């Protein structure tokens, strides 16, 4: 379990230490450590975009952020055009679940924790804790809309799958693990994809902690019935957000620590996205006042 300082920050080095002490999936841990080792000596500045290329990708993706101001309201809209070819959509990269998955693969100070078996975890609005826990994560509203397609079935909609999604709060803390929020289980939830492969989560824009760009974790399971143990997952990955949007969010109340953390990291030096993120960059619309909507098409081999 990680111990935070008074600013409730934690670093990539802390995450590495936490992973070494957790009983997580060995193959994913090795990938995480190898990628992290190459990123540790180099820290970027200014939150640069890095390379968005993915050598295995057969989809085209173009991201164009635009900012418009009406009165006192500034709106940043990032348009990402992704065009998969039928039967050849690119599978989103496999990524580490990190040291804070709460899917039964590791332990906290309270022992092994698995929210997937807890009543109430299947929900769309993940801002508040559930079950016997209480508390709501504060932050800029974010609606996450994901569409899952099956790369093994001509990129047809993946219906009836279950998706477990989690991320840190605006202070960079992970519920159940981080100091001060070990009694919370907010910002975690499971949804079943509909007939079009769609799911929607209502949450808050995640903060940026030291050593990582803002990101969201998720695991895909064949069905809700099988979404109770990590051994049944068919995909573990992450997605991220445009730097322009993150900078806009972090200028608002409550995200002050994220400003300096984002300025000290870039996609080129992030241990997960440094090898490409074209399939993991969400499309963002909205503004700080009204909230944001993030959308992404995710291809998996089901």
PyMOL commands that set and color helices and strands:
alter all, ss='L'
color gray80, all
select helices_A, chain A and resi 12-20+26-40+115-117+230-232+243-250+256-263+273-275
alter helices_A, ss='H'
color red, helices_A
select strands_A, chain A and resi 60-70+73-83+103-108+111-114+141-150+156-157+162-166+188-192+198-204+215-221+233-240+283-287+291-300
alter strands_A, ss='S'
color yellow, strands_A
deselect
rebuild
show_as cartoon
